């Protein structure tokens, strides 16, 4: 099966909101498909001290995939990034902020199924948030398990990693996943930022979660 083209997020679907968090405002982009929403996908970006933002290409690719599947796709900036208040807190405050954003989204859109997704450092933070939010599903892309002590995760967690990742070696992810009996989807030739493989990443997410009934 060939990879799907990742379509741009419709500008009309985007709302930029400032959500009140423990350290102040959390700048968050929300793309709402409207109508019969299938769920909420809360997506976390890579390390803020290494240039990570809500506009990272892997993060926006995840947002596009979930939006196409009928999910409200939300991308907050971590502390100290963009207009988000506060400073980097090594995952502690960032976890609290994700929980605050999830609470806001549930109040705004109702008790829809929640998916937590994160790229690299964002995946580490989502493993912490998942311990308290108990999402319907967890998606970890390029999880930085060799750099941050990721929590154990449910066996149905979708883990996607590049074969040639030179930031977080594939061997480190397999070592973390092995004692959990956790499958890992390996993208052949993929490196940490999935250059040239973003359509394949979107395709993996689309096939894992399935298409809405209206599109079948």
Secondary structure, 3 states (H helix, E strand, C coil): CCCCCCCCCCHHHEEEEEEEECCEEEEEEEECCCCCCCEEEEEECCCHHHCCCCCCHHHHHHHHHHHHCCEEEEEECCCCCCCCCCCCCCCHHHHHHHHHHHHHHHHHHCCCCEEEEEECHHHHHHHHHHHHHCCCEEEEECCCCCCCCCCCCCCCCEEEEECCCCCCCHHHHHHHHHCCCCCCEEECCCCCCCCCCHHHHHHHHHHHHCCCHHHC
